[in-house]
Each structure stands twice: as structure tokens, then as C-alpha cells.
Amino acid sequence: MNDFQKYLNSIDDPEKRERTESILNYVKRTFPQLKEEIKWNQPMFTDHGTFIIGFSIAKTHLAVAPEAEVIKYFAKDIEKAGYSYTKGLFRIKWTDKVDYELIRKIVAYNIDDKKEMVKFWR
């Protein structure tokens, strides 16, 4: 988590920092082959130079951004988890339970779906 530590240290609210760190640690433990990067002041994970998933903090939620195609593909799962979403991200409110299994499925999907991709974005 060294690549993300400066970002995490910049989060003033200890509860938001702890939850964000927990989610980032989960992704790193579950998918150790992914590279940690900070781009556009957001922590994200990449695989062989292509974007897999990114996160950003807002006042009321943590935004999870796996790209629009993935949001569309997992829309029913996102709704079932109780999260709101837009074309490119879904929101985990600070008071929501984190659906780690949903995050795992999304990351695994992106890794597999983008295994031969040579661009950063779809």
C-alpha cells in the first residue's frame, strides 16, 4: 500500500480513511498482480498498463469507477447491493455496508475482459 499511503494520509476523516484503506487493501490482497497507481489524484489499479478500477472520495460516498461497460454489465448486482450509479461509477455511501464480493467480481471481470487490451481505457 506504499503507493497509496500519501493519498490515504490526505483523508482528514479517520472513518473515511479507514474504509477507503480497507477496500484498497482488499483489492490488493485479492489481486496481488495489479499495479497500484495514483492518476488524476485518485487511487486506481492497472494490469499490464490498462485500467482496471479506480476510486475517489466524495463528501457522502466513495465512488467506484470500473468503466461504463462494466457498470452496465453489473447494473443489477449494483442495484441489489443498494448502491446508486451513473454511466461510469457507482457510489458506496459512507454508511453503506461494503459489498466486497461485488468489487471482487467487477475486478475479476475487468482483468479477464481486458487481458489482451493494449490501451489504458476501453
BAVEXBA-729826 format. One record per residue: z, x, y of N, C-alpha, C, O in turn. Coordinates in steps of 0.02 Angstrom, whole numbers. Example, Ala and Ser with C-alpha at 12.3 -4.5 7.8 and 13.67 -1.06 7.14 Angstrom:
BEGIN
ROKE     n.w     n.u     n.v    ca.w    ca.u    ca.v     c.w     c.u     c.v     o.w     o.u     o.v
ROKE     390     660    -284     390     615    -225     390     660    -165     423     712    -166
ROKE     354     642    -112     357     684     -53     394     645       2     402     670      57
END
This chain:
BEGIN
ROKE     n.w     n.u     n.v    ca.w    ca.u    ca.v     c.w     c.u     c.v     o.w     o.u     o.v
ROKE       0      41     -60       0       0       0       0      43      63       8      16     118
ROKE      -9     107      56      -8     151     115     -59     131     167     -45     134     227
ROKE    -119     111     145    -171      92     192    -152      30     233    -174      21     289
ROKE    -110     -12     204     -91     -73     238     -24     -68     275      -6    -114     312
ROKE      12     -14     265      80     -10     292      83     -17     368     127     -51     394
ROKE      38      15     403      37      10     476      25     -62     498      57     -87     544
ROKE     -21     -95     464     -35    -166     479      28    -208     467      47    -247     510
ROKE      59    -199     409     119    -237     392     175    -224     442     211    -270     462
ROKE     183    -161     462     235    -143     511     224    -176     579     271    -183     618
ROKE     162    -197     593     147    -228     657     164    -303     658     161    -334     711
ROKE     183    -331     601     200    -402     597     274    -409     617     318    -386     580
ROKE     287    -440     673     355    -445     700     401    -489     658     460    -473     649
ROKE     375    -544     634     416    -591     597     427    -565     526     379    -558     488
ROKE     490    -552     506     503    -523     440     480    -567     382     459    -542     331
ROKE     486    -633     390     464    -678     336     388    -676     327     364    -676     270
ROKE     352    -675     382     279    -671     378     258    -603     349     211    -599     309
ROKE     292    -551     370     277    -484     345     290    -480     270     249    -454     232
ROKE     346    -507     248     364    -506     177     313    -545     134     292    -522      81
ROKE     294    -604     158     246    -645     120     178    -611     118     146    -610      65
ROKE     156    -585     174      91    -551     175      92    -490     129      45    -479      91
ROKE     146    -452     132     152    -394      88     153    -414      15     123    -380     -27
ROKE     186    -468      -1     188    -493     -69     118    -510     -95     101    -493    -152
ROKE      79    -543     -55      11    -562     -75     -33    -500     -82     -70    -494    -131
ROKE     -30    -455     -34     -69    -393     -39     -49    -352    -100     -92    -325    -135
ROKE      15    -348    -113      39    -311    -172      14    -344    -236      -4    -310    -284
ROKE      15    -410    -237      -9    -446    -296     -82    -429    -311    -100    -414    -368
ROKE    -124    -432    -259    -195    -416    -270    -203    -344    -293    -242    -330    -339
ROKE    -166    -298    -263    -172    -227    -282    -148    -215    -353    -180    -177    -390
ROKE     -94    -246    -373     -69    -238    -442    -117    -269    -493    -129    -241    -547
ROKE    -144    -327    -476    -187    -363    -522    -256    -331    -527    -287    -333    -580
ROKE    -280    -302    -473    -346    -272    -470    -341    -201    -441    -364    -189    -385
ROKE    -312    -155    -478    -300     -87    -451    -363     -49    -434    -360       1    -397
ROKE    -420     -70    -459    -483     -35    -444    -508     -50    -374    -552     -15    -349
ROKE    -482    -101    -341    -506    -119    -275    -480     -70    -222    -424     -44    -227
ROKE    -521     -59    -172    -502     -15    -117    -471     -56     -61    -497    -109     -42
ROKE    -416     -31     -34    -383     -62      23    -416     -36      87    -427      24      95
ROKE    -433     -82     132    -463     -62     196    -437    -107     251    -419    -165     240
ROKE    -436     -79     311    -423    -118     371    -488    -118     411    -511     -66     432
ROKE    -516    -177     420    -576    -186     461    -565    -246     505    -538    -297     483
ROKE    -587    -241     568    -577    -294     616    -503    -314     621    -486    -372     629
ROKE    -460    -263     614    -387    -271     617    -361    -320     564    -313    -356     575
ROKE    -394    -321     506    -374    -364     451    -373    -325     386    -418    -286     373
ROKE    -322    -336     345    -322    -303     280    -372    -339     234    -377    -400     233
ROKE    -409    -299     197    -457    -326     150    -464    -280      91    -444    -222      93
ROKE    -492    -307      38    -507    -269     -21    -581    -267     -32    -616    -317     -23
ROKE    -606    -208     -52    -677    -200     -66    -685    -169    -136    -638    -141    -164
ROKE    -744    -176    -162    -762    -148    -227    -831    -117    -220    -878    -151    -200
ROKE    -837     -54    -236    -899     -15    -230    -935     -29    -163    -996     -36    -161
ROKE    -896     -34    -110    -924     -42     -43    -941    -113     -24    -968    -125      31
ROKE    -926    -162     -65    -939    -232     -48    -874    -270     -39    -825    -258     -74
ROKE    -874    -316       8    -816    -356      25    -796    -401     -33    -839    -433     -64
ROKE    -731    -404     -48    -706    -448    -100    -663    -504     -69    -675    -563     -81
ROKE    -612    -485     -29    -569    -535       2    -533    -503      61    -518    -444      61
ROKE    -521    -544     112    -485    -521     171    -432    -571     192    -433    -630     171
ROKE    -385    -548     231    -328    -588     252    -317    -579     327    -330    -525     354
ROKE    -292    -630     360    -273    -623     430    -215    -671     445    -210    -725     416
ROKE    -174    -649     491    -114    -687     509    -127    -730     570    -157    -708     619
ROKE    -105    -791     566    -106    -837     622     -35    -864     632       9    -852     591
ROKE     -25    -899     686      42    -924     703      71    -967     647     130    -961     630
ROKE      31   -1011     618      57   -1059     570      37   -1044     497      59   -1080     452
ROKE      -4    -993     486     -28    -982     418     -55    -911     408     -65    -873     455
ROKE     -67    -896     345    -104    -837     325    -174    -861     305    -180    -904     261
ROKE    -225    -834     336    -293    -852     319    -318    -807     263    -310    -746     266
ROKE    -349    -837     214    -377    -801     157    -452    -812     159    -476    -869     156
ROKE    -490    -757     165    -562    -762     175    -601    -726     120    -607    -665     120
ROKE    -627    -764      73    -667    -734      19    -743    -741      28    -780    -722     -17
ROKE    -767    -768      82    -836    -784      99    -851    -857      84    -820    -888      41
ROKE    -898    -884     121    -914    -956     120    -934    -981      50    -912   -1035      30
ROKE    -974    -944      14    -996    -965     -52    -937    -977     -98    -937   -1024    -138
ROKE    -887    -934     -92    -828    -938    -136    -784    -998    -116    -756   -1031    -160
ROKE    -778   -1010     -52    -741   -1069     -29    -773   -1132     -58    -738   -1176     -83
ROKE    -838   -1136     -54    -874   -1194     -81    -863   -1200    -156    -850   -1255    -181
ROKE    -868   -1145    -192    -860   -1145    -265    -790   -1166    -286    -783   -1202    -336
ROKE    -739   -1146    -249    -670   -1160    -267    -639   -1216    -225    -578   -1224    -224
ROKE    -679   -1256    -190    -653   -1307    -145    -603   -1354    -179    -550   -1368    -150
ROKE    -618   -1377    -238    -572   -1423    -273    -505   -1389    -289    -452   -1419    -283
ROKE    -508   -1326    -310    -447   -1288    -325    -406   -1277    -262    -344   -1281    -263
ROKE    -440   -1263    -207    -406   -1252    -143    -371   -1317    -121    -314   -1316     -99
ROKE    -407   -1373    -127    -377   -1437    -110    -318   -1453    -155    -267   -1477    -132
ROKE    -326   -1440    -220    -272   -1453    -268    -209   -1413    -251    -153   -1437    -261
ROKE    -219   -1353    -225    -162   -1311    -205    -130   -1336    -141     -75   -1314    -122
ROKE    -164   -1382    -107    -136   -1411     -45    -154   -1372      17    -122   -1382      69
ROKE    -204   -1328      14    -223   -1288      71    -281   -1320     108    -325   -1350      78
ROKE    -281   -1314     174    -338   -1334     214    -388   -1276     215    -369   -1219     203
ROKE    -451   -1292     229    -501   -1239     229    -558   -1255     276    -568   -1312     297
ROKE    -595   -1203     292    -656   -1208     332    -711   -1178     290    -702   -1164     231
ROKE    -768   -1168     319    -825   -1140     283    -810   -1071     254    -834   -1055     199
ROKE    -771   -1031     289    -761    -962     266    -691    -941     247    -681    -884     226
ROKE    -642    -986     253    -573    -966     237    -531   -1026     218    -549   -1083     233
ROKE    -475   -1011     186    -425   -1063     176    -359   -1038     203    -348    -978     211
ROKE    -314   -1086     218    -252   -1070     252    -192   -1083     207    -183   -1138     180
ROKE    -151   -1032     201     -86   -1041     167     -34   -1044     222     -18    -993     253
ROKE      -7   -1103     234      45   -1110     285     104   -1068     265     117   -1057     206
ROKE     141   -1045     314     199   -1003     301     251   -1040     260     293   -1009     227
ROKE     249   -1107     261     296   -1147     222     269   -1167     153     306   -1195     113
ROKE     205   -1154     140     174   -1172      76     194   -1124      21     210   -1066      33
ROKE     193   -1149     -40     200   -1106     -98     134   -1068    -106      80   -1096     -97
ROKE     138   -1004    -124      77    -964    -134      52    -976    -205      88    -966    -254
ROKE     -11    -997    -210     -43   -1007    -275     -76    -941    -294    -135    -929    -281
ROKE     -37    -897    -326     -61    -831    -345    -118    -835    -396    -163    -794    -396
ROKE    -115    -885    -439    -168    -893    -489    -235    -909    -456    -287    -884    -477
ROKE    -233    -949    -404    -294    -964    -367    -322    -900    -335    -382    -888    -338
ROKE    -279    -861    -305    -301    -798    -275    -331    -753    -329    -383    -722    -318
ROKE    -299    -749    -387    -325    -707    -442    -394    -731    -463    -439    -690    -472
ROKE    -403    -796    -471    -468    -823    -492    -522    -808    -440    -578    -791    -458
ROKE    -505    -815    -377    -554    -802    -324    -574    -729    -322    -634    -713    -318
ROKE    -525    -684    -326    -541    -612    -325    -582    -594    -387    -632    -558    -381
ROKE    -562    -618    -445    -599    -603    -507    -671    -628    -502    -717    -594    -524
ROKE    -679    -688    -475    -746    -716    -466    -789    -671    -421    -846    -655    -437
ROKE    -760    -651    -365    -798    -609    -318    -816    -541    -349    -871    -516    -340
ROKE    -769    -511    -385    -783    -447    -418    -842    -454    -466    -888    -413    -465
ROKE    -840    -506    -507    -893    -516    -556    -959    -535    -522   -1012    -508    -538
ROKE    -956    -581    -476   -1016    -606    -444   -1051    -553    -401   -1112    -556    -391
ROKE   -1013    -505    -376   -1041    -455    -331   -1046    -386    -363   -1054    -336    -328
ROKE   -1042    -382    -430   -1040    -318    -465   -1102    -276    -453   -1099    -214    -458
ROKE   -1158    -307    -440   -1220    -268    -428   -1241    -270    -355   -1295    -246    -338
ROKE   -1200    -298    -312   -1217    -303    -241   -1211    -235    -208   -1165    -197    -222
ROKE   -1257    -221    -164   -1257    -157    -129   -1242    -165     -54   -1238    -116     -17
ROKE   -1235    -228     -31   -1219    -241      38   -1145    -259      44   -1112    -275      -6
ROKE   -1118    -255     105   -1048    -272     116   -1037    -347     108    -991    -368      72
ROKE   -1079    -387     142   -1074    -460     139   -1128    -488      94   -1178    -455      80
ROKE   -1120    -549      71   -1172    -584      32   -1233    -594      75   -1282    -622      52
END
